[in-house]
Amino acid sequence: MIVFAILVIVIFNFAFSGSQQTMVSLTPGMLWVTFAFAGVLSLNRAFIQEKEDNCLEGLMVCPVSRETIYLGKMLGSLFFMLLVEVVVLPVFALLFNVNVISLPLIIITILATLGFVTIGTLFSALAVNTKAREMVLPILFFPIVSPVIISAVSASGRVLGGESWGDIYSWLGIIAAFDIIFLVVAYLVFSVVIDE
Amino acid sequence: MATNGPAIEVKELTKFFGNHHALDGIDLSVEPGKTLAVFGPNGAGKTTLIKILASIMKPSAGEVFINGLNLKDNAELVRARIGIVSHQIFLYSNLTAYENLLFYSRMYDIADYKQRIYQVVSMLGMQSRLYDRIGTLSRGMQQRFSIARCLLHKPSIILLDEPETGLDQYAISMLWDTLKEDGSQKLTTVFTSHHLERGLNTCDYLIILNRGKIAHQEPSKGLDLASLKAVYRNCTGAGGENTK
């Protein structure tokens, strides 16, 4: 995942050139395309080991709720996606000479990543039993998660454009609202998905 | 939790997949410490019954009580008392046997897990392969570690879904000996099998499932193999070609 994300950043570095202002305006899109692609790779792997080794039923007979299994998988995906972002952000700053390591941008990244993995883990459980799961997951998942990605891109653009906290609050609010909705829905629906 | 009632009680258990009734109004009861054998042809509903008892699958209708607890309302409590061995081993192939057992020890919140892992692995004679990756072991060895996983948390009820798949004669004997020997308590066991002779010798009661219904049930005491085969043929309409 990390290698893939860095490779995408390097390709973007060769593909786009221009003034500092142009690079700043392109940065949110490049960053979130990279995070989204790397994130889907991570989500595709979330249940694959259980599928290949038939271990999902092994988990299901353990004395934990289905929701606990969901939270464990979701936190695992969140950890790996944040790890990718921790590596990607400094590399991006180095290659594009854009200051992407700032508190507002880090908050946006964490909130949007949370929304991404909460609903992504549910779709991963849904897609793992399909034949073309690597294709099914992004097809099902990206339309649902697009409000979070769009909000993250917009908020990141405003931060990089030097706008104040007040200007990004509304975008942060949208991301946080989707985080909560996705978390509640995924938490409640996961047991139905896994039992079927 | 010890109760005076049956260890397993099933009432009007029904499971359908679309229009197909895998289980159709099953009623059964297993007393604590007793062994129930479930026979039947392929597609009779044996695996579905085991999966519902293990709470892997939800029934379409009916109720299951384990040690007096309704499975629907107390699934986590019930799971802590159940061990399951299936023809699927439920072990991660890229982890070692020890890592797998460590993982399940934590899932079952076993306090003295290292000692318990070595204890169950010793019972199964698999100490020398404990640090090998599961994927590198033979099917029979994998199944033995699956039995170790099942016994880790000292369950009072064991569910076995054709547990002899892939095991040689020595390992099959070891499986049944281990289930008898583990701890002072006598385990309540439900197992499915196509092997009528071994099933008859092992169980206290037996049922024959056919097309999702209990076609026959009786205690095994006093029943001989020839009679069982005749009953099996009558119940299932099969010539017993898949049974031994």
Interface residues (C-beta under 8 A of the other chain):
Chain A: Q49 E52 D53 N54 C55 E57 G58 L59 M60 V61 C62 P63 V64 S65 D195
Chain B: K51 A54 S55 I56 M57 K58 A75 E76 L77 R79 A80 I82 I84 S86 Q88 I89 F90 L91 Y92 S93 N94 Y104 M107 Y108 D109 R149
